[in-house]
């Protein structure tokens, strides 16, 4: 019998696949490509962390953990947040260990949104925010930041889009894709406006460990913000643990309890062996993180300076491992630029428009690659620009 209807929900039908994927697939089908496309560390997880996982398996720790995560890990997260970022969360009922920061974002949004609630998304942004808002029944409301301000959110932009339906604002500092870091003064300005409109802030701090110049300020450390913040963090970026799928969310007790209900029915718990590894990462990983941070800083300095020298204007990003240069001088769209650069010089970058409308005219280049690879990428980009 002929199939006459789709079983796919309207919400999912409306979702667009991530624009990054197309370039990955194209790059994967070619030989000799230098990929500046992927958003992940090029380091292997530190050995002591891998060893802690192996040890846990040897000891036979292969069953479920508590829904919220191993007590020892939640305690380690609580100590780490206090030591590193001066924010206090009770491991008993304010921290949940999740399957990556991705799941932490998902449970946060599902725990707070009623159908039609609006969530402000500051663009250019991580590609998952708007789809996750939609999947949770909410409506993503974009704010476009500008290269003119190094993609820093201007607080009055929040006022321009707030409505009675606005429930939350998602911020991400250091930012993916721009590398922009918000300083204390800027966070305080945002804090004043969210307090005025009684908004919740979902603060994605997954790149907090990768901050190069300024001291990192965690949003809940700003006066009176802890009670209206959901803090998202994880192990993927700073600890080079993307494949372990481990993150966490820290939030006031009532919100954490709501999230735990979703987490226990949908996930049960995060992977047990990864949780044992994460304890080691938090308790003894600081030197490894510092080594990686130093290495990224060195590569950032080389790469961003070189981009400017070959004619692609780029602000110096304060954190993460992304450069976000302008390609407007070429007259091409970011999609045309990325496609031609890949086909003609075999360098994969991500066109800026996939991160939101204000990303058009820019490309995202991840500098989490060896210096040699970055040097070669710059040679190829220079040749490409000279030919135009
Ligand atoms: N948040 C941002 C800003 C990211 O860039 C990413 C990954 O690229 C994530 C969250 C998801 O991280 P995880 O691997 O912990 O799910």
Boltz pocket constraint, residues with backbone or C-beta under 6 A from the ligand:
constraints:
  - pocket:
      binder: B
      contacts: [[A, 39], [A, 99], [A, 100], [A, 101], [A, 102], [A, 103], [A, 126], [A, 172], [A, 174], [A, 175], [A, 176], [A, 204], [A, 206], [A, 233], [A, 234], [A, 235], [A, 236], [A, 242], [A, 245], [A, 246], [A, 247]]
      max_distance: 6.0
